[in-house]
Amino acid sequence: MAKFKFESLKFEQIMKDYAEIRAVTIPDAVMLNARLLCVELARRTQPFGNDDTSGKTRVKNDIGKIIKPPVQLLAMANKVENKKIGKRLKLLIMNQRYDVVETIFRNLGFLNKWTGLEFLDSKSSIKTHHQDARVNPTGRTKTKGSKLFISSGSELNTYITEIQKRVGISKGGWADCASQLKKVNKGGLLTGFPPWVKKATRSGSGNVYDLTGNKKNPMVLITNNVPWVSQILPVSEQLNALSVVATKMRNQMNRILKKRQKTLTET
């Protein structure tokens, strides 16, 4: 979870100038720039990239550290110097005789990095061992499992695809916040969020607490409810996002003033 407060007092003068130049109230100016902040926070939340490719690849690689398809055993069999034993191993692997395969590999010293070999025959068992291998607080997996876990290609791919659907949920928490803000101008509330992030957005993953009615200090509190988001969005990047929003506010004001100046000159 990550909370962020966007309040006028921290930007008192720039907020007043912005509201005056944009011809909106200060509470509306807070809303406009809280939306910009949601966009900037999403950009700084992992995974990065123009689409979900990098995130999906990371998921596949992470799971692959712990659970291997049977082709991994075939690759190991190819490294056996005794061709007769290697051929027998391949036949045993194809027939899913993993108990015998484990014994042979252990005798050959191929399982020294693990405590044994285990075939996972269901998605639930794959999930159990994957979750056990995840390290807090990042959620990434260990470099290898306690055992050499093997699962059929179809079961493993089904599980990987299921987990890959979560890619972008952390970013989507900020999009969910943006969708709950007051719409002040003509643009959409989700403008600036890539399509793949919008698709990954889950209802309830973000929360907005509107305090713009506070005349002394109008503010909006936005909360990304995704449990692990604070681990993939450092505080330094949160502050950078706020700085970028302030810069965008100044740039918008400069463009508006230049446009008005040009209009006055022409008339």
C-alpha positions in Angstrom: 0.0 0.0 0.0 1.2 3.5 -0.8 -0.5 6.8 0.3 0.1 10.2 -1.2 -1.3 13.5 -0.1 -1.7 16.3 -2.7 -2.4 19.5 -0.8 -2.4 23.2 -1.7 -0.4 24.5 1.2 2.8 22.8 -0.1 2.3 24.6 -3.4 0.4 27.6 -2.0 1.6 30.3 -4.4 1.9 28.1 -7.5 -1.5 26.7 -6.8 -3.1 30.1 -6.5 -1.4 31.3 -9.7 -2.4 28.1 -11.5 -6.0 28.4 -10.5 -6.1 32.0 -11.5 -4.5 31.5 -14.9 -6.6 28.3 -15.6 -9.7 30.2 -14.4 -10.6 27.4 -12.0 -11.1 27.3 -8.3 -8.2 26.1 -6.1 -10.1 22.9 -5.1 -10.5 22.1 -8.9 -6.8 22.9 -9.4 -6.0 20.4 -6.7 -8.1 17.8 -8.5 -6.5 18.5 -11.9 -3.0 18.1 -10.5 -3.8 15.1 -8.3 -4.8 13.4 -11.6 -1.4 14.3 -13.1 0.3 13.0 -10.0 -1.5 9.6 -10.4 -0.1 9.4 -13.9 3.4 10.2 -12.8 3.3 7.7 -9.9 2.1 5.0 -12.3 5.0 5.8 -14.7 7.4 5.3 -11.8 5.9 2.1 -10.5 7.3 -1.2 -11.9 7.2 -2.8 -14.4 8.5 -0.2 -16.8 8.1 -0.2 -20.6 5.6 0.8 -23.2 3.7 -2.5 -22.8 3.5 -5.4 -20.4 6.2 -7.5 -22.2 9.0 -6.9 -19.6 6.6 -7.6 -16.7 5.4 -10.9 -18.3 9.0 -11.9 -19.1 10.0 -11.3 -15.5 7.2 -13.5 -14.3 8.1 -16.3 -16.6 11.8 -16.1 -15.7 11.0 -15.9 -11.9 8.8 -19.0 -12.0 11.4 -20.7 -14.3 14.0 -20.4 -11.5 12.0 -22.8 -9.4 10.0 -25.0 -11.7 11.3 -26.5 -14.9 9.6 -28.3 -17.8 10.7 -31.9 -18.7 12.9 -30.6 -21.4 15.3 -29.4 -18.7 15.8 -33.1 -17.8 16.4 -34.0 -21.4 19.1 -31.3 -21.6 20.7 -32.8 -18.5 20.6 -36.2 -20.1 22.4 -34.9 -23.1 25.3 -34.0 -20.9 25.8 -37.6 -19.6 29.0 -38.9 -21.1 27.9 -42.5 -21.2 25.7 -42.5 -24.3 23.9 -45.7 -23.2 22.9 -44.3 -19.9 21.9 -41.0 -21.6 19.7 -42.8 -24.0 18.0 -44.8 -21.2 17.5 -41.5 -19.2 15.7 -39.9 -22.2 13.4 -42.9 -22.5 12.6 -42.8 -18.8 11.9 -39.1 -19.0 9.6 -39.5 -21.9 7.7 -42.2 -19.9 7.6 -40.0 -16.8 9.5 -42.5 -14.7 10.9 -39.6 -12.5 11.6 -41.9 -9.5 14.1 -43.9 -11.6 15.4 -40.7 -13.3 16.1 -39.2 -9.9 18.1 -42.2 -8.8 20.2 -42.2 -11.9 20.9 -38.5 -11.8 21.7 -38.6 -8.1 24.2 -41.4 -8.7 25.8 -39.4 -11.5 26.1 -36.3 -9.2 23.7 -34.3 -11.3 21.5 -33.4 -8.3 24.1 -32.2 -6.0 22.6 -28.7 -6.0 19.2 -30.0 -4.8 17.9 -32.3 -2.2 16.0 -34.3 -4.8 13.8 -34.3 -7.8 10.0 -33.9 -7.6 7.3 -33.9 -10.3 4.5 -31.5 -9.8 1.3 -32.9 -11.3 -1.2 -30.1 -10.7 -1.5 -26.3 -10.9 -2.1 -26.2 -7.1 1.2 -27.9 -6.3 3.0 -25.5 -8.8 1.4 -22.6 -7.0 2.4 -23.9 -3.6 6.1 -24.3 -4.4 6.3 -21.0 -6.4 4.7 -19.1 -3.5 7.1 -20.8 -1.0 10.0 -19.6 -3.0 9.0 -16.0 -3.1 11.1 -13.6 -1.0 9.6 -10.7 0.9 9.3 -7.8 0.4 10.1 -7.9 -3.3 8.0 -11.0 -4.2 10.8 -12.2 -6.5 11.8 -15.9 -6.3 15.0 -17.5 -4.9 17.7 -18.4 -7.4 16.6 -22.1 -7.2 14.3 -24.4 -5.3 15.2 -26.8 -2.5 14.4 -29.6 -5.0 14.6 -29.8 -8.8 10.9 -29.3 -9.4 9.6 -30.5 -12.8 6.1 -30.0 -14.2 4.5 -30.7 -17.6 4.7 -27.9 -20.1 1.0 -27.5 -20.3 0.4 -27.2 -16.5 3.4 -24.9 -16.1 2.4 -22.6 -19.0 -1.2 -22.4 -17.7 0.1 -21.3 -14.3 2.5 -18.8 -15.8 -0.2 -17.3 -17.9 -2.5 -16.9 -14.9 0.2 -15.1 -12.9 1.1 -12.9 -15.9 -2.4 -11.5 -15.9 -1.4 -9.7 -12.7 1.2 -7.6 -14.5 0.3 -4.0 -14.3 -2.0 -4.3 -11.3 0.3 -2.1 -9.2 0.3 0.7 -11.8 -3.5 0.1 -12.2 -3.9 1.1 -8.5 -3.0 4.7 -9.5 -5.3 4.6 -12.5 -8.1 3.5 -10.2 -7.4 6.5 -8.0 -7.5 8.8 -11.0 -10.8 7.4 -12.1 -12.4 8.5 -8.8 -11.3 12.1 -9.0 -13.6 14.9 -9.9 -13.6 15.6 -13.7 -12.7 19.2 -14.1 -11.7 19.7 -17.8 -12.6 18.0 -21.1 -9.9 15.4 -21.0 -10.5 11.9 -19.7 -9.5 11.0 -16.2 -7.4 8.1 -17.5 -5.6 10.1 -20.1 -1.9 9.4 -19.9 -2.3 5.8 -18.7 -1.3 3.2 -21.4 -4.0 0.8 -22.6 -2.3 -2.2 -20.9 -2.4 -0.4 -17.5 -6.1 0.4 -17.9 -6.7 -3.2 -18.7 -4.9 -4.3 -15.6 -6.8 -1.9 -13.3 -8.9 -3.6 -10.7 -11.8 -1.9 -8.9 -10.9 -1.2 -5.3 -7.1 -1.2 -6.0 -7.1 2.6 -5.4 -8.8 4.9 -3.0 -9.4 8.7 -3.0 -10.3 10.8 0.0 -11.5 14.2 -1.1 -10.7 17.0 1.3 -10.9 19.9 -1.2 -13.8 21.3 0.8 -11.2 22.4 3.5 -10.9 26.1 2.7 -7.6 26.5 4.6 -5.9 23.6 3.0 -7.8 21.9 0.1 -6.3 18.4 -0.5 -6.8 15.0 -2.0 -5.4 11.8 -0.4 -4.8 9.1 -2.9 -4.0 5.5 -1.8 -2.8 2.6 -3.9 -4.2 -0.4 -2.1 -2.0 -3.0 -3.9 -0.1 -4.6 -1.0 3.3 -4.7 -2.6 3.3 -1.4 -4.4 5.5 0.4 -1.7 8.2 -2.1 -2.5 8.3 -1.3 -6.2 7.9 2.5 -5.9 10.7 4.0 -3.8 10.0 7.2 -1.8 12.5 9.0 -3.9 10.4 8.3 -7.0 7.3 9.4 -5.2 9.0 12.8 -4.5 10.2 12.9 -8.1 6.7 12.5 -9.3 5.5 15.4 -7.2 8.4 17.5 -8.6 7.4 16.7 -12.2 3.8 17.7 -11.5 4.9 21.1 -10.2 7.0 21.5 -13.3 4.1 20.6 -15.5 1.9 23.2 -13.7 4.5 25.9 -14.4 4.8 24.9 -18.1 1.0 24.9 -18.5 0.9 28.4 -17.0 3.7 29.6 -19.3 1.9 28.3 -22.4 -1.4 29.9 -21.5 0.3 33.3 -20.7 2.3 33.2 -24.0 -0.9 32.3 -25.9 -2.8 35.2 -24.3 0.1 37.6 -24.9 0.2 36.6 -28.6 -3.6 37.2 -28.9 -3.2 40.7 -27.3 -0.4 41.5 -29.7 -2.4 40.4 -32.7 -5.4 42.5 -31.7 
